[in-house]
Amino acid sequence: MEKNSSFYIAGHRGMVGSSIVRRLESLGFTNIIKRTSKELDLRDQKAVSEFFQQNKPDYVFLAAAKVGGIHANNTYRAEFLYDNLIMEANVIDSAYRAGVKKLMFLGSSCIYPKLAQQPLKEEYLLSGFLESTNEPYAIAKIAGIKLCETYRDQYGADFISAMPTNLYGPGDNYDLNNSHVLPAMIRKFHEAKVEGKEVVHLWGDGSPMREFLHTNDLAEALVFLMQNYSDSLFVNVGYGSDVTIKHLAELVKEIVGFEGDMEWDSSKPNGTPRKLMDSSRLLNMGWKPKIDLESGIRSVYAEYSQRA
């Protein structure tokens, strides 16, 4: 990638997209094309096609998506499937027709089968049934991977895919109706502390295990892959170790400074029992994460508490 190369970051205001922008800018890339969802609705095929023909970016990071946690995924099933399918199809096809040099599609660890062997290797894709609560979102992400693969196969397009593990970082979504587990916990414990509550109620039984990666680490990995990787097989991007949701809750509780109790509602879904990604392919290329979980949570909580 040349310093004067142009980049389109789809979803540049989101947690992942904004981290990519910061990483590119720190490396001296200044020709970054940005459009808000109001300026460019990625579900509008005609508008997306016109945007690409007019701007002709050299590189594309497809980080735009309709995202959420277990509750949102399970409640808005049709929206999560339709919106993500149509957005990725429009961007990938328009990027090919506009002659984009390289595109990176960002997926999610939920693409893997619910009971897949751990840690999750890239070749486990489509080897079993999906977790039911986020199946529509997972199917959309699998379709995005396959679009990149088939556009490479049929047209020779240099389109690649990366599958991040569970993410957190600056600009996270703390809405309890559609946020992921970590920001939801931060908000719950913070509000309980401020309001003087004695108990924080949490979903499930705390037994599932999850891996968490800071978005600054993710952004470094994605730019690294854009510069150094070109193949049809998608690449896992993870931290390399996981914790139970119960341990995560205890860590957040300590960092926030909540002194009450935790109660687990086992009538609520746990989700997939474990999702630890095997990131050895990426690690063997020379990348590794830098931000440990405790330090990362402390940094995002400091940001959240200042604006809460």
BELKAFEN-V230979 format. One record per backbone hydrogen bond with DSSP energy under -1.0 kcal/mol. CO is the residue of the C=O (numbers start at 1). NH is the residue of the N-H. If there is no record, write none. Layout:
<<CO:NH> <CO:NH>>
//
This chain:
<<2:5> <6:59> <7:33> <8:61> <10:63> <11:14> <14:18> <15:19> <16:20> <17:21> <18:22> <19:23> <20:24> <21:25> <22:26> <23:27> <24:29> <25:28> <30:32> <31:7> <33:9> <36:40> <41:44> <44:48> <45:49> <46:50> <47:51> <48:52> <49:53> <50:54> <51:55> <52:56> <58:101> <58:102> <59:8> <60:104> <61:10> <61:63> <62:106> <69:73> <70:74> <71:75> <72:76> <76:80> <77:81> <78:82> <79:83> <81:85> <82:86> <83:87> <84:88> <85:89> <86:90> <87:91> <88:92> <89:93> <90:94> <91:95> <92:96> <93:97> <94:98> <95:100> <96:99> <102:60> <103:160> <104:62> <105:162> <108:111> <109:112> <113:116> <120:278> <121:124> <122:125> <124:127> <129:114> <132:135> <134:138> <135:139> <136:140> <137:141> <138:142> <139:143> <140:144> <141:145> <142:146> <143:147> <144:148> <145:149> <146:150> <147:151> <148:152> <149:153> <150:154> <151:155> <151:157> <152:156> <157:159> <158:103> <160:105> <161:235> <162:107> <163:237> <166:213> <168:215> <169:172> <175:178> <175:179> <180:184> <181:185> <182:186> <183:187> <184:188> <185:189> <186:190> <187:191> <188:192> <189:193> <190:194> <191:195> <192:197> <198:261> <200:263> <202:265> <206:246> <208:245> <209:275> <210:243> <213:168> <214:218> <215:219> <216:220> <217:221> <218:222> <219:223> <220:224> <221:225> <222:226> <223:227> <224:228> <225:229> <235:163> <237:165> <243:210> <244:248> <245:249> <246:250> <247:251> <248:252> <249:253> <250:254> <251:255> <252:256> <253:257> <253:258> <261:200> <263:202> <265:204> <265:268> <273:209> <276:120> <279:283> <280:284> <282:285> <282:287> <283:286> <292:296> <293:297> <294:298> <295:299> <296:300> <297:301> <298:302> <299:303> <300:304> <301:305> <302:306> <304:308>>
//
